[in-house]
């Protein structure tokens, strides 16, 4: 509404996500290396898990870019409100 392109906003969101994911990965890896039961297999599985989460996040941003250009953010806004409401109900139930 203020003249900013939707794809530019999603690109900035991706750029802001990258340092957070990399920092989280480094902190987790350092915690695993300092653990008492450290093995190379656990390290390899953790690195693969981090790579998979980064790939999934990158794919999700790509999908959001496609949907933002095609239909806008209306459906995502309704989804966010619905997911938040479901989480609130589940929180109150537990």
Phi, psi and omega in degrees: 000337182257012175097359179276136180288144182294322180292327177295319179297317180290327175296318178295322177298321178294317179296326177286334181283327186300309180296326179295315179294317179294319177296319177296321179295317180295317180297318178295319179294320177295323177293323179290321180295325179281353181288159183289320183255074181261135175220161181293327179296320177294320179296316180296318179294324178292319179295319177295322178294318177296318179295321179294320179292323177295317178297320178294320178294320179296318178295322179295320177293322176298318177296319178295323177298316180297313181291327179294322179287320184284310188235352180090189185263008184297312181295322178295324178295316178295321177298317181296317178296317180295316179295320177296320179293318178297317178297321178296315179298315179296322177296319180289333180284331185272000000 
